[in-house]
Amino acid sequence: MCTALGEPDARAAVTFLGTDRIEVLRFRDDSREGAVVRYATLGMSAQPMADPTAMVADPVKGPRAELVLSVRAGVADTDKVLRSLAVLAASPQVEGLIVTPGASLDVGEPLWPGAPFTSVLVAEPGGLVEDLELDEPLDPVRFLPLLPMTPNEAAWKRVHGAQALQERWLTNGTDLRDPSRRSVPLE
């Protein structure tokens, strides 16, 4: 992760009852016009995600992931997203979820103070941070980008699917890194 994003300039740790410690690292990228802040979880991949219907969870085999959120710097107080990201990263252990591309994750409150988003769409990995290969028999760690969704977008996605929402964003030229953007037109 540090190979792709550089050294973190801040970090926070959260531990929820019955879960492993989750850290959220902050990376600033001022190299391009319009600085970007990236937040990445660390600790979600310590345990493989297990099928909640399985009688016994395999302690070794299973998908592993970390979450990455990218937003424009200086537009909103996005550093308060740390707790929300830790909650999302703990959800496989707490709720028995397997987080995969196309899934919606909801925290039930704004991702940060004043944010128009309460949930995220999990995007396809492999763009910003490559998978981290682990020794056999462990599955690689996938770094899953998160795309903030407004409540209207999340509801529309439940009906029409993740691909349709992503096409709507693309068609409308939506800046998914804008921490104060409005919902895309959904008519």
FENQUITA-V182897 format. One record per helix or strand of 2 or more residues. SS is the DSSP state (H for helix, E for strand). FROM is the first residue (numbers start at 1). LEN is the number of residues. If there is no record, write none. Layout:
ss from len
SS FROM LEN
SS FROM LEN
This chain:
ss from len
H 2 4
E 10 5
E 22 8
E 36 7
H 44 3
E 64 9
H 78 18
E 104 3
E 117 6
E 141 10
H 151 10
H 162 10
